[in-house]
Amino acid sequence: MPIEPTIVRFKHDLKTDMGITLLANSITLTPGTITIDADRNEYIVHAVSSKTAQDLLSGDMQARVKEIEGGTKEMSKQHG
């Protein structure tokens, strides 16, 4: 695996402390990434490779957290 340590910053549109914390923890639990800082506007993340950073910037994880944060009916149907 090529190692290319990088730090990325990205904005988010999460609304709650729970959502911001959940995404920060999810990022840190992902192999090769550590959340350095998270606030109401953006995240700063260390990634071990550029591929890991690009995967993070795709927004998939953020979309999942946003769905949990909003408690949509679709999620309720999927999980229960």
C-alpha positions as CSV (number, residue, x, y, z in Angstrom):
1,M,0.0,0.0,0.0
2,P,1.5,3.4,-1.0
3,I,1.8,5.7,2.0
4,E,1.2,9.4,1.2
5,P,0.3,11.1,4.5
6,T,-2.0,14.1,3.9
7,I,-4.2,16.4,5.8
8,V,-7.6,17.4,4.4
9,R,-10.1,20.0,5.4
10,F,-13.7,19.8,4.3
11,K,-16.9,21.6,5.1
12,H,-20.0,19.8,6.3
13,D,-23.7,20.6,6.7
14,L,-24.4,18.6,9.8
15,K,-26.7,20.4,12.3
16,T,-26.3,18.7,15.7
17,D,-23.4,18.0,18.1
18,M,-24.4,14.3,17.9
19,G,-24.0,14.3,14.1
20,I,-20.7,16.2,14.2
21,T,-19.3,13.8,16.8
22,L,-20.6,10.7,15.1
23,L,-18.9,11.6,11.8
24,A,-15.7,12.5,13.6
25,N,-15.6,9.2,15.4
26,S,-16.6,7.3,12.3
27,I,-13.7,8.9,10.4
28,T,-11.2,8.0,13.2
29,L,-12.5,4.4,13.3
30,T,-11.8,4.1,9.6
31,P,-8.3,2.5,9.1
32,G,-5.7,5.1,8.0
33,T,-7.6,8.2,9.1
34,I,-7.7,10.3,12.3
35,T,-9.9,13.3,12.9
36,I,-7.7,16.1,14.1
37,D,-10.4,18.7,14.6
38,A,-14.2,19.0,14.1
39,D,-16.4,22.1,14.6
40,R,-19.6,23.5,13.4
41,N,-18.1,24.4,10.0
42,E,-15.4,21.9,9.0
43,Y,-13.3,18.8,9.8
44,I,-9.6,18.5,9.6
45,V,-8.5,14.9,9.1
46,H,-5.1,13.2,8.7
47,A,-5.2,10.4,6.1
48,V,-2.4,7.9,5.4
49,S,-2.9,8.0,1.7
50,S,-4.4,10.2,-1.0
51,K,-6.9,7.4,-1.9
52,T,-8.1,7.3,1.7
53,A,-8.5,11.1,1.7
54,Q,-10.4,11.0,-1.6
55,D,-12.7,8.3,-0.3
56,L,-13.4,10.6,2.7
57,L,-14.1,13.6,0.4
58,S,-16.7,11.6,-1.6
59,G,-19.3,12.4,1.1
60,D,-20.7,8.9,1.5
61,M,-20.1,8.7,5.2
62,Q,-21.3,12.3,5.8
63,A,-24.6,11.4,4.0
64,R,-25.1,8.4,6.2
65,V,-24.6,10.4,9.3
66,K,-26.9,13.1,8.0
67,E,-29.6,10.5,7.5
68,I,-29.2,9.3,11.1
69,E,-29.1,12.9,12.3
70,G,-32.4,13.6,10.6
71,G,-34.0,10.4,11.7
72,T,-35.7,10.0,8.3
73,K,-38.6,7.6,7.8
74,E,-36.5,5.7,5.2
75,M,-34.0,4.9,7.8
76,S,-36.7,3.7,10.2
77,K,-38.0,1.4,7.5
78,Q,-34.6,0.0,6.8
79,H,-33.8,-0.8,10.5
80,G,-37.0,-1.8,12.0
